[in-house]
Structure formats: C-alpha cells, structure tokens
Amino acid sequence: MSDAGNGLSVSYQTPSGLTVKRLQPEIGAEITGVDLCEPISGDVGSDIRQALVDHGVVFFRRQPLGYAQHLALARVFGEPHVEGFLPDRPEIMPLVSDAANTNPAGGHWHSDGTYYDVAPAVSILLCHQAAELGGDTCFASAAAVYAGLPDELKRQIAPLRARASMSHIRTVKGLDDDSATYIGRTGDDVDRGWAEHPVVRIHPETGKPVLYVNEVHTQEIVGMEPEESAALLQSLTDRFLRAEYQMRWSWRDHDITIWDNRQVQHYAVANEAGPRHVERIMVQGTPSVGLNETLAMETAE
Ligand SMILES: [Fe+2]
C-alpha cells in the first residue's frame, strides 16, 4: 500500500479497524468494516470524522438505516439541522425523483446551505432506492480548486467577500419569482436565506483554504461592479469543472454518502432513468472564517 500523496496510503486501516480505500487522488474514500445500523462507538465515530476531514466525502455500501440510525450517524458530526418538511421526521429532506421529474436539486455545482449565515458543515445522504440507471452524484474538492489557482488570482480574491442567496438559484435555473418548484419550498421560504461569506474560506479542521463560491447560491462579490463580479464568479466556479478535482459516485440501494460542505462541492446528475429516493440530514456548522481574517490574526499574534 504505497503512499499516494497527502501522507495517506491508497488503502489503509484506521485505529478502530475500519478499512478506508481512496477513490481519487484529490477526493473521496469508501469505508468498509462497519455496520452503521448498530450503535456507533466513540472510536469508530472518531475515525469516520477523521476520514471525512482527510478525503472530503466518504461512502458506505449496504447500510439500510432507519430514521433513528440516520439521525444517530448525523450526531457523530454534531447537531442535526431541522428542515421541517416532515412533521414526524423534522431533520429529513426527502428527494424523490424519476425520469419525468428529475432531482430538483440536481444539475448544478454547489455546497449545501451557503445561503445561511452559518452553513451546515456536513450532509449525510441515505439512498433508499437508487435509479436503475443514472442519477449519479459528482463531487469536487474546493481545496484542490483553490490550490490550483494562479498566484495572482489567489492574491486578488484573498480579501473578497460574496453574497449568497437561495433566491439566486431561481435566476440561474430560470424559475419565475412565484415558483415553488425548487425542492418544494414556497416563495417566502426561498427568500428567507441570505448570507455573506469569504470567497476564500479556511477549513476549520484542516486549516486549508478552500474556494467558497458556487454557481447557484453565490450572487455577487461585495463591493464590485455587477459585470466585473459576474465575470470573476464565472471564472472561479468554472474551475470546479476540471475532472482532476472530481469524482463520481453511482448509487446503489442502501448506500450512505457523507460529504463535508466546507471543502467539497457536489453536483447531482439529473438524468435518473427511473425512480430514485434519497433522504438527507445536514449537520450544523460554524461561522465561516476567511483567509485574510486568519492572516490578520496571525499577524496580530
Ligand atoms: Fe446539495
């Protein structure tokens, strides 16, 4: 098992005995050797958290969790976010789709909930029914995207902040103002979320800078003329399209995927050729801290 960059082997054992197999050099790992239907010990939880920090997104096959187990897995990472769609399961966001009505949250790169002041740190998706064909999810490392930027561009964006909103997605996706079609939310709900974040965010656990703008939530760079802002955002979000930064997951029934919204973006491929049913729980995060704020703190010390 040779070292393949970042100090970790392609496949390795964690202290609690999980097997972690990396999927691409920049992103992703599959974890085996654990039954998530059973209570998760502190040691196993700690190893899963570490694998998520190290690889940005982790996958488990054959984990037919119920609601209580899905919730227990979320609590390994922190306090679950309440969605409020289902009265009996308030933390669950259900996404049911098929060939005629593809995933409404699909077809664009984003990280979840950046229109909140404090965006969710982690999302945990449980696949109850995978599409017979299609409906994959792609993931891209926002840390790798940032690392690949030219130095001059890194210097330019270091002090910048950007506004993100839920309503911006309607513009990008061509929905009208009264549309309630985006993940079932009504107009008022859609307008509820609005937040400002640094363009370059420091990951609170790795300490690495990540590019923290996305093509559907990030509306404008603060203090920049609209045309200049739009051009810069386009040039930044386009960099997530490089295949070297990405991986792609083909779902099977009872897969679990956990991704770190603070360092990866995802893209649900809206081409499911048949019924698909997945359910998501998000875990609350911490306020975003920008690269320039970190540098200022270091200078002051
Ligand atoms: Fe998403």
Residues whose N, C-alpha, C, O or C-beta is under 5 A from the ligand:
A	BS01	LIG	D112
